[in-house]
Each structure stands twice: as structure tokens, then as C-alpha cells.
Amino acid sequence: MPFVRWLFLLVFLFQLGTASIPAATLQVRQDGCGHATTINQALEMIDYNDGVPDLIYIGPGTYDEQLALKGNAGVDSAPFPPVQELTPENLEMAYQSHPDPLTLCGIDPQSPPLLLVRDATPEEYGFFPSDLDFFFTGQIIHCGNGVTLDNIEIRHASSWYAINAQASDIVYRDCLFSNGLHQFDAYDWFFSAYENPEITSLLNPEVAADNEYFFENCLIDGESRVDGSLYGTDFGYFHGYRDHPGLIGKDPVGGFTYEGCIVKNWDGTFQWFRGREELTRGLAFNQVQDCFFSNVRSGFRWDGNQGPGVFNRNVVHSSEESWIRIRERSGGRPSEIYIANNVFSGNRDPIGGIRIELGEEDGATISERKVWIVNNTFYDFSNYAIH
């Protein structure tokens, strides 16, 4: 029996030593039954650097507030500065003082919280301390790494970006992205990733804001909730990093992943990836897998020199322009793209469903321009499936 007792003790100690650290949990409820009634109140209660993951459960309701995720001071972190106070030092401190993972999760799967900015007064932010004229306003700002949003509706209801970001390890899981705009409203892209190379791991590993975003099992619907019109510009956009001598000879970082998503009713380009001539001014890797697209004017554009792109096991139905467009930019050769195991139908672009524009000025040989199109099904297209 002593041996058995010692065995149980050893098993207990092993489990104790390997148990995951419980998250510091807060609840936001508009009825006052939680720790806070607004999301920003909860974000200010968090200790972002105590080594404990942070979890905020959000009750049903409409939350009309601008969120700068990982930008709140919390217990003792450095807040992300508004654009008029932006310096290299306080920008770096804001990223470094928020190391703990943060998750925002809707409590009720049948009634996810709705995040928008309609009446709230927004703050202006920027990611370029050397260029304070280059600033933006957004409903959700990703200004820190390691944030997950789960079971939440994000509605674009303002003239600014719905989401603006330069961060790594950002996850949207089981979220709904919706349109709260009128047909003739002026507005920016839904999601814009910023392009300051000086805060990526290539030039500043302590910040490592590498533009790394994941969309898992999300519904993205461009039909307006106010007048039935369709969203008329890009969902996601990356312009390519600004030129910097420190990028030469390095490998690119970051990228977008869409997996298991449904995208419908979009009257613009869904996602536009832009590189330049240097490889490191683009993203390292972009992947679209197991997704369904319906009534989307133009699906994806890969421009210029950047890391590989994968478009695999998707169904694409009904588009006015190219399903996929691949082209050079600024003398940069087109990306290496793998398009495999997809079904494409209902394309009305007379130039081509998959449109590949390979110019001569990029300086690449034919063997260096690699676009692999394998095991796909094409039907119901205008003139050319591939051009």
C-alpha cells in the first residue's frame, strides 16, 4: 500500500506541474450583472503582463464603442498612444507591455454581441512615428499581438475602417462580419493591414507586429442591414511594406489565412494582397482553404513579389470579374500561387476566370513565374476559364 500511495502522489504532482494556467476572466453584461457594462471598462481592468491569459466574456447586445485591442493601459501597461503623442519609444513600449494572450468571446452562440461604432467619438491612431500625417480611424484597432475574437458580430457602420491593424497572432473564430452602411455612403475597406516594416520582426523582434491574421469558420456577408445594397469595396487589403534598406536579403513575414469561411454578397474585391519588387515588402504566406464564395464580384488579387499563396478546396460561384487575378507590380514578379482542388462556376469576366498577367519588365524567366493550377473544375464561364 505505501507504494500505491506514493504512485498516486507522483501522478498528482505531475498533473499539478503540467496543468495549464487558468485565464483571468471578466464578464461584460449590459444589465449590470457582470464585472463591467462596456467592453472598454473590462479592457481597463486587465493585467496584461502577469503571465496569465486574459478572457472577457461578452453578453448579448449592441456595443457602440471603439476598441483599441491591447491598447488599454489596464493595471500597469503602457497605453497605445493617439497619433498626436506617437513616438518610437512609446509605440514600442505599448506592444512590449501587453504580452499576455487576450480573448474576447460572446457568451451566447445564438445571440453574439454586436460591435460597431455609430455614435461613439473615435480616436485617431497611427503606426508611423516618423510620419504623423499618416493616421487612420477605425472601429477596431489591433495594436498588440495575440488577440482572439470568438462568436462576435463586427458590423461596419461608419465611414472609417471597420478593422485596422498591424499585429501578429490575431484570430477571428466563428465571427460574423456584416454591413451596416447605406448604398451611397463613403467608407474605407473593411479590414486594412498597415505597412510599417520598422515594427516587424525583420527590424524589431521585440515588437514583431508581422501582420499575421487568421479567419476560421466565419460568415462574411456584404448585404447591407439597412437598405439591402452590397458592400462595394475590399474586405481585406494589404498595400505592401514601405521601402527600407534593412529589408534587403531577408525573408518575408506574416500573412492572411481564411479557413472554413462563407463569403457572400460582396460587390468589390474580397481580398487584395499587394507586394512590390522586393520579396520582403510583401507577406510571407497567404492561404484560402475550405471556403465557399457566392455572389462576390472579384475574389482574390495577388499583386507583385511576395511569398507563396495557396487557394485549395474552395467553391466559388457567381462573379462579375475574375475569380483570381495574379499580376506583377512595380517591377516585382508575380507571386508563386498554388490553385488546386477547387470548383469555379458562374464567371462573367470576358477576359478570364483566373487571370494571370505576366509582363516582361519584372526581369523573371518563365521558369521563375510559377502559377500552379491543378485538379480544378470549371464550368459556366464567359469566354476563358484561365487567361
C-alpha positions in Angstrom: 0.0 0.0 0.0 2.8 2.6 0.7 3.9 2.1 -3.0 0.4 2.8 -4.2 0.1 5.9 -2.1 3.5 7.1 -3.5 2.3 6.3 -7.0 -0.9 8.4 -6.6 1.2 11.3 -5.1 3.6 11.2 -8.1 0.7 11.3 -10.5 -0.9 14.2 -8.7 2.3 16.2 -8.6 2.8 15.5 -12.3 -0.7 16.7 -13.2 -0.2 19.7 -11.0 3.0 20.6 -12.7 1.6 20.3 -16.2 -1.8 21.9 -15.7 -2.5 24.9 -17.9 -2.6 28.3 -16.3 -6.3 29.3 -15.8 -7.3 32.5 -17.6 -8.2 35.7 -15.7 -11.8 36.0 -16.6 -14.2 39.0 -16.7 -17.8 39.3 -17.9 -19.4 42.3 -19.7 -23.1 42.5 -19.4 -25.2 45.5 -20.2 -27.7 44.6 -17.5 -25.1 45.2 -14.8 -24.8 41.6 -13.7 -21.1 41.3 -14.8 -17.8 43.0 -14.0 -18.5 45.8 -16.5 -21.2 47.1 -18.7 -18.9 48.1 -21.6 -16.0 46.3 -23.3 -13.6 49.2 -22.7 -14.4 49.1 -19.0 -13.3 45.5 -18.9 -10.2 46.1 -21.0 -9.1 48.7 -18.5 -9.4 46.1 -15.6 -6.9 43.7 -17.1 -3.3 43.0 -16.0 -1.7 42.4 -19.4 1.7 41.3 -18.2 1.2 39.0 -15.2 1.8 35.8 -17.3 -1.9 34.8 -17.1 -4.1 34.7 -20.3 -7.0 37.2 -20.2 -10.6 36.2 -21.2 -13.5 38.6 -21.5 -17.0 37.1 -21.9 -19.4 39.5 -23.6 -23.2 39.3 -23.2 -25.7 39.9 -25.9 -26.4 43.5 -27.0 -25.0 46.3 -29.2 -21.7 47.8 -28.1 -21.2 51.2 -29.7 -17.6 51.8 -28.8 -14.2 52.0 -30.5 -11.8 49.2 -29.4 -8.0 49.5 -29.4 -7.2 45.9 -28.5 -4.1 45.6 -26.5 -4.0 49.4 -26.4 -5.6 50.0 -23.0 -3.3 50.6 -20.0 -5.0 48.1 -17.8 -3.3 47.6 -14.4 0.2 48.7 -15.3 0.8 48.6 -19.0 1.7 51.4 -21.4 -1.3 52.5 -23.4 -1.2 52.7 -27.2 -0.8 56.5 -27.9 -3.1 58.5 -30.1 -1.4 59.8 -33.2 -0.5 63.2 -31.8 1.5 61.5 -29.0 3.2 58.8 -31.1 6.9 58.3 -30.7 9.1 55.3 -31.5 9.6 54.8 -27.7 6.0 54.8 -26.6 4.9 52.8 -29.6 7.4 50.0 -28.8 6.5 50.1 -25.1 2.8 49.7 -25.9 3.5 46.4 -27.7 6.0 45.1 -25.2 3.9 45.8 -22.1 0.9 43.6 -23.3 2.4 40.1 -23.7 -0.4 38.0 -22.3 -2.9 36.4 -24.7 -6.3 38.2 -24.8 -9.6 36.6 -25.9 -13.0 38.3 -26.4 -15.8 35.8 -26.6 -19.6 36.1 -27.0 -21.4 34.3 -24.2 -24.5 33.2 -26.2 -23.8 31.4 -29.6 -27.4 32.2 -30.6 -27.1 35.9 -29.8 -23.5 37.1 -30.3 -22.6 40.6 -29.2 -22.7 43.2 -32.0 -19.6 45.5 -32.2 -19.9 48.8 -34.2 -19.2 52.5 -34.0 -22.2 54.6 -34.8 -22.4 57.4 -32.2 -19.2 57.0 -30.3 -16.5 59.6 -30.8 -13.4 57.9 -32.3 -9.7 58.4 -31.6 -7.2 58.8 -34.4 -4.2 56.4 -34.4 -1.1 55.7 -36.4 1.7 53.2 -36.8 4.3 55.5 -38.2 6.1 57.7 -35.6 8.1 59.2 -38.4 5.0 60.3 -40.4 2.3 61.6 -38.1 0.3 62.8 -41.1 -0.3 59.1 -41.9 -3.0 58.2 -39.5 -6.4 56.5 -39.5 -9.6 55.9 -37.6 -11.2 52.5 -37.2 -13.9 50.8 -35.2 -11.5 48.0 -34.0 -7.7 48.7 -33.8 -5.3 45.8 -33.5 -2.3 47.5 -31.8 -0.9 44.4 -29.9 -0.1 40.8 -30.7 -2.0 37.7 -29.5 -5.8 38.6 -29.6 -8.7 36.2 -30.4 -12.3 37.2 -31.1 -14.8 34.3 -30.8 -18.5 34.3 -31.5 -18.8 38.1 -32.2 -20.5 40.1 -34.9 -18.5 43.0 -36.3 -20.6 45.5 -38.3 -19.1 48.2 -40.5 -21.3 51.2 -39.7 -19.0 54.2 -40.1 -17.1 56.0 -42.8 -13.7 54.7 -41.4 -12.2 51.2 -41.5 -14.2 48.6 -39.6 -10.8 47.0 -38.6 -7.3 48.4 -38.8 -4.3 46.6 -37.7 -0.6 45.9 -37.5 -0.2 42.9 -35.3 0.6 39.2 -35.1 -1.4 36.1 -34.0 -4.8 37.8 -34.5 -7.6 35.2 -34.7 -11.3 35.7 -35.7 -13.2 32.5 -35.0 -16.9 31.8 -35.5 -17.5 35.5 -36.2 -20.0 37.3 -38.4 -18.8 40.3 -40.4 -21.8 42.4 -41.6 -22.6 45.6 -43.5 -24.4 48.4 -41.7 -23.9 51.1 -44.4 -26.2 52.7 -46.9 -25.5 52.2 -50.7 -24.1 55.7 -51.2 -22.2 56.1 -48.0 -18.5 56.9 -48.4 -16.3 54.3 -46.5 -12.9 52.7 -46.4 -12.1 49.0 -46.7 -13.5 46.7 -44.1 -10.1 45.4 -42.9 -6.8 47.2 -43.6 -3.4 45.8 -42.5 -0.7 48.6 -42.1 2.7 48.5 -43.6 5.4 49.8 -41.2 8.4 47.5 -41.6 10.2 49.1 -38.6 7.8 47.3 -36.2 8.0 43.9 -37.8 10.3 41.1 -36.5 12.5 41.8 -39.5 13.7 45.1 -38.0 12.3 45.0 -34.4 11.9 41.5 -32.9 10.8 43.0 -29.6 7.6 44.3 -31.2 7.2 41.7 -34.1 3.9 43.2 -35.4 4.1 41.0 -38.5 0.6 41.3 -39.9 -0.5 37.7 -39.2 -4.3 37.2 -39.3 -6.5 34.0 -39.1 -10.2 33.8 -40.0 -11.7 30.5 -39.0 -15.3 29.4 -39.7 -16.5 33.0 -40.2 -19.5 34.3 -42.1 -18.8 37.4 -44.2 -21.9 38.9 -45.6 -21.8 42.2 -47.6 -25.6 42.7 -47.9 -26.5 45.9 -46.1 -28.6 45.5 -43.0 -30.1 49.0 -43.6 -31.0 49.0 -47.3 -30.1 45.7 -48.9 -27.2 47.1 -51.0 -23.9 45.2 -51.4 -20.6 46.2 -49.8 -18.7 48.0 -52.6 -15.0 47.8 -51.8 -12.4 45.4 -50.5 -12.9 43.3 -47.4 -9.2 42.8 -46.7 -6.3 44.9 -48.1 -2.6 45.0 -47.7 -0.6 47.6 -49.6 2.9 46.2 -49.2 5.5 47.4 -46.7 7.2 50.7 -47.2 10.7 50.6 -48.7 13.5 50.2 -46.1 17.2 49.2 -46.7 17.0 46.8 -43.7 14.6 44.5 -45.6 17.1 43.6 -48.3 18.1 39.9 -48.3 15.6 38.9 -45.6 12.7 36.5 -45.8 9.1 37.9 -45.6 6.9 37.6 -42.6 3.1 37.5 -41.9 0.1 36.6 -43.9 -3.6 36.0 -44.0 -5.3 32.6 -43.6 -9.0 32.0 -44.4 -10.3 28.6 -43.4 -13.8 27.2 -43.4 -15.4 30.6 -44.1 -18.5 31.6 -46.1 -18.3 34.8 -48.1 -21.3 36.2 -50.0 -22.9 39.3 -51.5 -19.7 41.3 -52.0 -19.6 43.9 -54.7 -15.9 44.6 -54.6 -12.6 42.6 -54.4 -12.8 40.4 -51.4 -9.0 40.3 -50.5 -6.2 42.2 -52.2 -2.6 41.1 -51.4 0.0 43.6 -52.7 3.7 43.1 -52.9 6.4 45.2 -54.6 9.7 44.4 -56.3 11.5 43.3 -53.1 10.1 40.0 -51.6 10.1 41.3 -48.1 7.8 44.1 -48.9 5.1 41.5 -49.4 3.6 38.9 -47.0 5.3 35.5 -46.4 2.3 33.3 -46.9 -1.4 33.6 -47.7 -3.8 30.7 -47.6 -7.5 30.2 -48.5 -8.9 26.8 -47.8 -12.3 25.0 -47.4 -14.2 28.2 -48.1 -17.4 29.0 -50.1 -17.8 32.2 -52.1 -21.2 33.2 -53.6 -22.1 36.4 -55.4 -18.7 38.0 -55.0 -17.7 40.5 -57.7 -14.0 39.6 -57.5 -12.4 37.1 -55.2 -8.7 37.5 -54.7 -5.8 39.6 -56.2 -2.2 38.7 -55.7 0.0 41.6 -57.0 3.8 41.8 -57.1 6.5 39.9 -55.4 5.6 38.1 -52.1 5.6 34.7 -50.5 3.6 31.7 -51.8 -0.2 31.8 -51.9 -2.5 28.7 -51.7 -6.1 28.5 -52.8 -7.2 25.0 -52.0 -10.5 23.1 -51.7 -12.8 26.1 -52.2 -16.1 26.5 -54.0 -16.5 29.8 -55.9 -19.9 30.6 -57.6 -21.0 33.7 -59.4 -18.7 36.6 -60.1 -18.7 39.6 -62.4 -14.9 39.9 -62.6 -12.0 37.4 -62.3 -12.2 34.8 -59.6 -8.5 35.2 -59.0 -6.1 37.7 -60.5 -2.3 37.4 -60.4 -0.1 40.2 -61.7 3.3 41.9 -61.4 3.6 45.2 -59.7 6.3 47.9 -59.5 8.6 45.6 -61.4 8.1 42.8 -58.9 7.5 39.4 -60.4 4.1 37.8 -59.6 3.7 35.6 -56.6 4.1 31.8 -56.6 0.5 30.6 -56.4 -1.0 27.1 -56.0 -4.6 26.8 -57.1 -5.8 23.2 -56.5 -8.9 21.1 -55.9 -11.4 23.9 -56.3 -14.8 24.3 -58.1 -15.3 27.5 -60.1 -18.6 28.5 -61.7 -20.7 31.4 -62.9 -17.9 33.8 -64.0 -18.9 36.7 -66.3 -15.5 38.3 -66.9 -14.8 38.1 -70.7 -11.0 38.2 -70.0 -10.8 35.1 -67.8 -12.0 33.5 -64.6 -8.4 33.0 -63.4 -6.5 35.9 -64.9 -2.6 35.8 -65.0 -0.8 38.9 -66.1 2.9 38.1 -66.7 4.7 41.1 -68.1 8.3 41.3 -69.3 9.6 44.2 -67.1 9.8 42.1 -63.9 13.0 40.5 -65.2 11.9 37.0 -64.3 12.4 34.0 -66.6 9.4 31.8 -67.5 10.5 29.2 -65.0 10.6 31.7 -62.2 6.9 32.7 -62.7 5.2 29.8 -61.1 1.4 29.6 -61.0 0.2 26.0 -60.4 -3.4 25.2 -61.4 -4.1 21.6 -60.6 -7.2 19.4 -60.3 -9.9 22.1 -60.5 -13.3 22.0 -62.0 -14.5 25.0 -64.2 -18.0 25.4 -65.7 -20.4 28.2 -66.7 -17.9 30.9 -67.6 -17.9 33.7 -70.2 -15.0 33.2 -72.6 -12.0 31.8 -70.8 -11.7 29.8 -67.6 -7.9 30.7 -67.5 -6.3 33.6 -69.3 
